[in-house]
Amino acid sequence: MEWIAALIKTYVNFTIDKSNKYWLTQSEIRAIANQLCTKNVQPARTSQWCNADHPNNTYNYLRANKDVRRLTKQNEFYGKREFPSELPSNEVIFENSGISLYDLIAWYKDIYSRFDFESGSQNENVGNKMNTVNTRPKLKANINIPNQSEVRKYLDKWSDLENYTLQEEALDKLYSRTYPKNTDINDVLIKVASLNDFYSTNIFSVFPVAKHIVRLNIDDRLLSGDETLVNDISSVTINGVNKNFYSFATKYCSHHNPHDYPIYDSYVDKTLTYFMNIDNFIFSGSMNMKDFLQFKKILLQFRKYYDLERFSIKEIDRYLWLLGKEAFPPKYKNR
């Protein structure tokens, strides 16, 4: 618990309090550790057992500078006893934000462990190296930081794109009014074919996909917003070969239930990744946007971080897509 406690306190100091303090008092660490476990944490655990600089230590979780401690960086001891081997990574740490221990571990590995700590410093001479957490990299010339005005500007642009707006209206009618269910192969086939044609989702044989969707019996899951459904739909076997139609699956679900299913697209991916690198609005670590649960978490955190929660998921989708299309056009090699 001492390692998790030190991680939580360090994370708070850097990302919430903005104090950049990495040296912690032992009492601070133990106070948090006592909240995490049922047994009282003994002072010897921070003074000796978890202290990598003590000659009779058991773990290398913490570094010492007189009476204060800091979290050991990853690979500071070549991976030996630097952090617990088993961690409850799905445990939510900050309930209001939904940040889990998984996110904190990613921050520890990707950001904290890259700092070059000066030996003997006790927070007063942190220097520019520590400020990298709060310093925003230079923006691309054609991209502004997301705000409500920017989103409205791109939604207005979307409204002027007659081909896309009419395609969306046709699909909305097809999915929500004409063929809302997914139990009849004929209904599903026309929906799959139309979506594939309008959005070029690269499905060269639509019948196996339609048959796969009918077999999954998805209507109740769509209605409830079951996030695991996207990955189930995306994986289809055609002529003995497993295909992954992930982008198509997000679109298929979204056109049935736009409130619960954001649409994945390469432009959306590039735009979200860009702002993650600029502002660290979520500590992505090894997050994979082609896993729908992780993709949705990233998009919702993006919406919350930039105070865009008055906009629907569909509106945020359109903003991200159109911005990405402008900012990250495809590059073609000269022949």
Beta strands, then each sheet from edge to edge (+ up, - down):
strand 1: 24-25
strand 2: 62-65
strand 3: 68-71
strand 4: 92-94
strand 5: 99-100
strand 6: 235-238
strand 7: 241-244
sheet 1: 1+ 3- 2+
sheet 2: 4+ 5-
sheet 3: 6+ 7-
end
